[in-house]
Amino acid sequence: MLLVAGGCFVALAAAAAFSVAIPADAAVRGALLALATPPVVGAMRIVTRLGHAWFLVPATLALFVVFPATRKRWPLWLGLMIVAGLAEPALKPLVQRPRPEDPSHGFPSGHATAAAAFFSAVIYLAGALAPPKRTVARAVAALAIVAVGVSRVTLRAHWPSDVLGGIALGMALAAAAALVADRRG
């Protein structure tokens, strides 16, 4: 997972940094915006909060209650979320890709990065749950990653490739944390 997600992030970052047009960006964005009725936009304003610190800080603390493995390695999981939060603003000035409707830097999406880091950690940590609960937790976490990504495009904040870059970055960071957790036993 680390190599695949990391490779995807590097490829998307290079394309964005060198102003390579990503063919599907305009088409996917247009399709999502065509579906952006007022009720959909209202729902997306709620969903996008799953990638914001106001949700993720207490949610990360909740991981320590729900999953005993996080209590043993709390600095690792807390560190994951701190690094995810710092990586995005550190990378945006390097890539310098403008948002679709704003000249500020948009690659990678911070909401997508943070949500993917957190919910990918949930997917990993859910491995300790019994099969029915594990399946549900992983499905909800995966759906949350996709929903936050869709919300960022629907709310006109990012190009789809900004979101995919953020998801790839967050997943790569979570995969690195999982590897460290597995090596420490």
Phi, psi and omega in degrees: 000318181301314182291318180293309181295317178297318178296318177297317179298313182299317180296315180292321179295319179296316179298317181292319183292325182262019176054034175282126179293128177266111192311318186277350185306304184295320182293315180293316179300314179300319180295318179292320180292331177294335179269359188278067174288163179307317177296323179294315179298319177300317178294321180293330176294329176282313182300321184298338179294340177294346178253013183253151181304326181301329175270315190290329179295306178293328179294322177295319177297325178295331176302324181292335178276316187284320186244111180303328181298330180288330178294321179296322186240039185304324179297327179295312183287323174294319177300322177304312183290326177292314179297318178299320179292329180272331184296316183300308180291337177286328183275330183304315179292335178286319182279319177057042177265124180288153174291165182298324185234025185202138181285351180292158184289139185237349183252126356273162177293125180292319178299316181293321179299308183295316180296317180294322178297310182296307186288335172291324174297320177298317179301316178295309184294333179294348176301338179278351182276161174294152187314311182294318179293321179300313181297315180296313181300316180292320179294317179296318179296316179296318178298321179296320178300311181295317182297318177297318178300313179298321181298322183293326177283315181299326179275009175066023182271334187213159166283154176304323180290333173297318180292314179298322177297317177296318178296316179298317179297312180298319179293321178296318178296318179294322178296321177296317178297319179296321177298317178297316179299318180293323181290329180278352176068000000 
